[in-house]
Amino acid sequence: MAQKDYYKILELPRTASEQDIKSAYRRLARKYHPDVNQDNPQATDHFKEVSEAYEVLGDTEKRQKYDQFGSEWERYDKAGFSANPSRGNGSGNFTYDYTSPNGGFGDIFDSIFGTTGNRTRQRPGGAASGGPGPSVHTRANDFGFGRGAAPRPQRGDDIEQPLEVTLEEAYQGSTRQLQVQSTELCSYCNGTGMRTGQRCTLCGGRGVVPRPKRLEVRIPAGVDDGTKVKVPGEGGPGLSGGPRGDLLLRVQVLPHPAFVRKGPDLHTTATISLYTAVLGGEIIVASPKGSKFALNVPAETQNGKIFRLTNQGMPVLNAPNSRGDMYVKIEVTLPSNLSDTERQLFQQLKDLR
């Protein structure tokens, strides 16, 4: 890191003021931040260089050492030489305080990317009804930031997102390929969230950076509106080595043009001719899985009659070999465009009745 020309990296002269350095960092950090350059892997390297440069030039004492000792400044820094003894701890060693207004990247990083060292996180989906979970108030020290703080492993948040499925998928079960926004360990701070005593500017102190990920998810047969399919370990990242949370897929079953679902039961309508209703016959009824079966309609079946087909409804979630029923409502259609002969026959039928 010490071999680089930090003034050149920040595109500044050596006479640059403190405000010039901050302004240059804001501009270049926004330009090269990985979140806005996901299709440009080289942007991460540029962002690291800009961050390293600001680590030194943005700190008054480090900048003085860099200006005085040049490429050897870190060696003198580790040896305990202080370019500004008034900020020392009595032994010549420099002590960093995260709470200091000029103590690092926090205020600049927050103003650029909208994060704060003190924030309230909302845990999603605490109740089965879909209501919000409890708010969790987190402070900088919760992440191991600040003087004397020890990182505490924390489990990541569960992440809930909707998933639309067709009735056919709910009837048979299915496998879905999903693109989700996952994370990976931050290579800049090795997942610690800290770098040289300050919050890591690449991951914002989280220890992880975003990474798109493709998942294959199994949707079990029998899911209904509000069912949550859990994908373990694919939720929010853990903190300080803690485990990841889970991904919860909240199912919504799309409407079907032929079937209405009521719990595990299915309701549908079958249209038959007047002749079939009067004389009886066999009709074909489809199921959501694409197969068809025959339904015997007895003679003199009335319009609106409902037939119950046992165990032809939806499978019951987590109950193997259990299914609801299918209810088929008969709808009789009358003939149209009758010929003279047909009218005479209907007249004869009327006279007989």
C-alpha positions in Angstrom: 0.0 0.0 0.0 2.9 2.4 0.9 4.3 2.1 -2.6 1.5 4.0 -4.2 1.2 7.7 -4.9 -2.0 8.5 -2.9 -2.2 12.1 -4.2 -2.2 10.8 -7.8 -4.8 8.2 -7.0 -7.1 10.9 -5.6 -6.2 13.1 -8.5 -5.0 15.9 -6.2 -1.9 18.0 -5.8 0.2 17.7 -2.6 -1.1 21.1 -1.5 -4.7 19.9 -1.4 -6.7 21.0 1.6 -8.6 18.6 3.9 -11.9 19.6 2.2 -10.3 18.9 -1.2 -9.4 15.4 -0.1 -12.8 14.7 1.3 -14.5 16.0 -1.9 -12.2 13.9 -4.1 -12.9 10.8 -2.1 -16.7 11.3 -2.3 -16.5 11.7 -6.0 -14.2 8.7 -6.7 -15.9 6.4 -4.2 -19.2 7.0 -5.8 -17.7 6.5 -9.2 -16.0 3.2 -8.4 -18.2 1.6 -5.7 -19.0 -2.0 -6.6 -22.7 -1.5 -6.0 -22.9 0.8 -9.0 -20.3 -1.1 -11.1 -21.5 -4.7 -10.8 -20.6 -5.4 -14.5 -17.1 -3.9 -14.1 -14.8 -6.1 -11.9 -11.9 -3.6 -12.2 -14.0 -1.0 -10.4 -13.5 -2.9 -7.1 -9.7 -2.6 -7.5 -10.0 1.2 -8.2 -12.3 1.5 -5.2 -9.8 -0.2 -2.9 -7.0 2.1 -4.1 -9.2 5.2 -3.5 -10.1 3.9 0.0 -6.4 3.2 0.8 -5.4 6.7 -0.3 -8.1 8.3 1.8 -7.1 6.2 4.8 -3.8 8.0 4.8 -4.5 11.4 3.4 -7.8 11.8 5.2 -6.1 11.4 8.5 -4.0 14.4 9.6 -1.3 12.5 11.4 -1.0 9.8 8.8 -0.8 12.4 6.1 2.0 14.2 7.9 3.9 11.0 8.2 3.3 10.1 4.6 4.5 13.6 3.5 7.5 13.4 5.8 8.7 9.8 5.3 7.2 9.0 1.9 7.0 5.3 1.0 8.5 4.4 4.4 5.8 6.1 6.4 4.1 2.8 7.6 7.4 1.5 9.0 7.8 4.7 11.0 4.2 4.5 12.0 4.6 0.9 13.4 7.8 1.9 15.1 5.8 4.4 17.2 7.0 7.8 15.7 4.2 10.3 15.9 4.1 13.3 13.6 1.5 14.9 15.9 2.5 14.0 19.6 -0.6 15.8 20.9 -2.7 13.0 19.6 -0.6 10.2 21.1 -1.3 8.1 24.2 1.8 9.1 26.2 4.0 6.4 24.7 4.3 7.8 21.2 1.8 5.3 19.8 -1.3 6.5 17.9 -4.7 5.6 19.3 -7.7 5.7 16.9 -11.1 6.6 18.2 -14.1 5.7 16.0 -16.3 8.3 17.7 -13.9 11.1 16.7 -15.5 13.4 14.1 -12.4 13.1 12.0 -11.8 9.5 12.9 -12.3 7.7 9.6 -14.7 6.9 6.7 -17.9 6.7 8.7 -19.4 10.2 8.0 -18.3 10.3 4.4 -19.4 6.7 3.6 -22.7 7.3 5.2 -23.4 10.5 3.2 -22.6 8.8 0.0 -24.4 5.5 0.4 -27.1 6.4 3.0 -25.9 4.3 5.9 -25.4 5.3 9.5 -23.4 4.0 12.4 -26.6 4.0 14.5 -29.7 2.5 12.8 -32.8 0.5 13.3 -33.1 -2.8 11.4 -36.6 -4.3 10.8 -36.6 -8.0 10.9 -39.0 -9.2 8.2 -41.9 -11.5 8.6 -42.0 -12.4 12.3 -45.6 -13.7 12.4 -47.4 -16.2 10.2 -49.9 -13.5 9.2 -47.1 -11.7 7.4 -46.9 -8.9 9.9 -43.6 -7.2 10.6 -41.3 -8.7 13.2 -39.7 -6.8 16.1 -37.3 -3.9 15.4 -33.7 -4.5 16.4 -31.7 -1.5 17.3 -28.1 -1.8 16.4 -25.1 0.4 17.2 -21.6 0.6 15.9 -20.3 -1.4 18.8 -22.7 -4.3 17.9 -20.5 -4.9 14.8 -17.3 -4.7 16.7 -16.5 -1.0 15.8 -15.0 1.4 18.2 -12.2 1.3 20.7 -12.0 -1.8 22.8 -15.1 -3.5 21.2 -14.9 -7.3 20.7 -16.8 -8.6 17.7 -19.7 -10.8 18.7 -21.0 -13.4 16.2 -24.6 -12.7 15.3 -26.9 -14.8 13.1 -28.1 -13.0 10.0 -31.7 -11.9 9.5 -34.3 -14.1 7.8 -35.2 -12.5 4.4 -38.8 -12.9 3.2 -39.8 -12.4 -0.4 -43.0 -13.3 -2.4 -43.1 -16.2 -4.9 -45.9 -16.6 -7.4 -46.7 -20.2 -8.4 -49.4 -21.6 -10.7 -52.1 -23.9 -9.5 -50.5 -26.7 -11.6 -47.2 -26.1 -9.7 -49.1 -26.2 -6.3 -50.9 -29.3 -7.4 -47.9 -31.3 -8.4 -45.0 -29.5 -6.8 -42.2 -28.0 -8.9 -38.6 -26.9 -9.0 -37.8 -23.2 -9.5 -34.6 -21.5 -10.6 -34.3 -18.3 -8.6 -31.9 -15.4 -9.0 -31.2 -13.9 -5.5 -28.9 -11.2 -4.1 -26.5 -13.1 -1.9 -23.2 -12.0 -0.3 -19.6 -13.2 0.0 -16.8 -12.5 2.4 -15.3 -9.0 1.9 -11.8 -9.5 0.4 -10.7 -6.0 1.5 -11.2 -6.7 5.3 -11.3 -10.5 5.2 -14.8 -10.4 6.7 -13.9 -8.5 9.8 -15.6 -5.3 8.9 -12.5 -3.3 10.0 -9.4 -2.3 8.2 -6.4 -0.5 9.9 -8.6 0.3 12.9 -11.4 1.8 10.8 -14.7 0.6 9.3 -14.0 -1.1 6.0 -15.1 1.1 3.1 -15.7 -1.7 0.7 -18.4 -3.5 2.8 -19.4 -0.6 5.0 -18.3 -2.6 8.1 -20.6 -5.6 7.3 -17.8 -8.0 6.5 -19.6 -9.1 3.3 -20.2 -7.6 -0.1 -23.2 -8.3 -2.5 -23.0 -11.1 -5.0 -25.8 -12.4 -7.2 -26.6 -16.1 -6.8 -28.7 -18.6 -8.6 -30.7 -21.1 -6.5 -32.7 -24.2 -7.3 -35.7 -24.3 -5.0 -38.1 -27.2 -4.5 -41.8 -26.1 -4.2 -43.6 -28.9 -2.4 -47.0 -30.1 -3.6 -50.0 -28.6 -1.7 -48.6 -25.1 -1.1 -51.3 -22.4 -0.7 -51.5 -18.7 -0.3 -49.3 -17.6 2.6 -47.3 -20.9 2.8 -43.6 -20.1 3.5 -41.0 -22.2 1.9 -37.7 -22.0 3.8 -34.4 -22.1 2.1 -31.9 -22.6 4.9 -28.7 -20.4 5.0 -29.7 -18.2 2.1 -30.9 -15.2 4.1 -29.0 -12.2 5.5 -25.3 -12.5 6.2 -24.2 -13.2 9.8 -22.0 -10.7 11.6 -18.5 -11.3 12.9 -18.6 -15.0 11.8 -22.2 -15.7 12.7 -24.3 -18.0 10.5 -26.5 -16.7 7.7 -30.2 -16.4 8.2 -32.8 -18.2 6.0 -34.6 -17.2 2.9 -38.4 -17.4 3.3 -40.4 -17.6 0.1 -44.0 -16.5 0.8 -46.2 -18.3 -1.7 -49.0 -16.7 -3.7 -51.0 -19.1 -5.9 -52.1 -17.5 -9.1 -55.8 -17.7 -10.2 -56.8 -20.5 -12.6 -59.3 -20.1 -15.5 -61.0 -23.5 -14.8 -60.5 -24.3 -11.1 -61.3 -22.5 -7.9 -59.5 -23.7 -4.8 -61.1 -23.8 -1.4 -58.6 -25.2 1.0 -57.6 -28.7 -0.3 -60.8 -28.9 -2.5 -61.1 -27.9 -6.1 -64.3 -26.6 -7.8 -64.9 -26.6 -11.5 -67.7 -26.5 -14.0 -68.5 -29.0 -16.8 -70.7 -27.9 -19.7 -72.9 -30.7 -21.2 -75.6 -30.7 -23.9 -79.3 -31.0 -23.3 -79.3 -34.4 -24.9 -76.6 -35.7 -22.5 -78.5 -34.2 -19.5 -81.7 -35.9 -20.5 -80.4 -39.2 -21.8 -77.2 -39.5 -19.7 -73.7 -40.1 -21.0 -70.0 -39.9 -20.3 -68.1 -36.6 -20.2 -64.4 -35.8 -19.8 -63.1 -33.7 -16.9 -59.6 -32.4 -16.8 -57.3 -32.1 -13.7 -54.7 -29.4 -12.9 -51.9 -31.9 -13.6 -53.0 -32.1 -17.3 -54.5 -35.6 -17.1 -58.2 -36.3 -17.9 -60.7 -38.7 -16.5 -64.3 -39.8 -17.4 -67.3 -38.8 -15.4 -70.5 -40.7 -15.9 -73.5 -38.4 -16.0 -76.8 -40.2 -15.3 -80.0 -39.6 -17.3 -82.2 -36.7 -16.3 -79.3 -34.8 -14.7 -80.5 -31.3 -13.6 -78.7 -28.1 -14.5 -76.5 -27.0 -11.5 -76.1 -30.5 -10.1 -72.7 -31.0 -8.4 -70.8 -34.2 -8.5 -68.1 -35.0 -5.9 -64.9 -36.8 -7.0 -63.2 -38.1 -4.0 -59.4 -37.6 -3.6 -59.2 -35.7 -6.9 -58.5 -32.3 -5.2 -55.3 -30.7 -4.0 -52.7 -32.6 -2.1 -52.4 -31.7 1.6 -49.1 -30.1 2.4 -46.8 -32.3 4.4 -49.4 -35.1 4.5 -48.4 -37.8 2.0 -51.3 -39.7 0.3 -53.8 -37.1 1.6 -55.9 -35.1 -0.9 -59.0 -33.0 -1.0 -61.9 -33.6 -3.3 -63.0 -32.2 -6.6 -66.5 -30.8 -7.1 -67.9 -30.6 -10.6 -70.9 -28.5 -11.2 -73.0 -29.3 -14.3 -74.0 -26.5 -16.7 -76.5 -27.5 -19.3 -76.5 -25.7 -22.7 -79.6 -25.5 -24.8 -79.5 -26.1 -28.6 -79.8 -23.1 -30.9 -80.5 -22.6 -34.6 -83.2 -25.3 -34.6 -84.5 -26.6 -37.9 -88.2 -26.9 -38.6 -88.1 -30.7 -37.9 -86.3 -30.2 -34.6 -88.9 -27.6 -33.6 -91.7 -30.0 -34.4 -90.0 -32.8 -32.4 -89.7 -30.4 -29.4 -93.4 -29.5 -29.9 -94.3 -33.1 -29.8 -92.3 -33.6 -26.6 -94.1 -30.7 -25.1 -97.5 -32.1 -26.0 -96.5 -35.5 -24.5 -95.5 -33.8 -21.3 
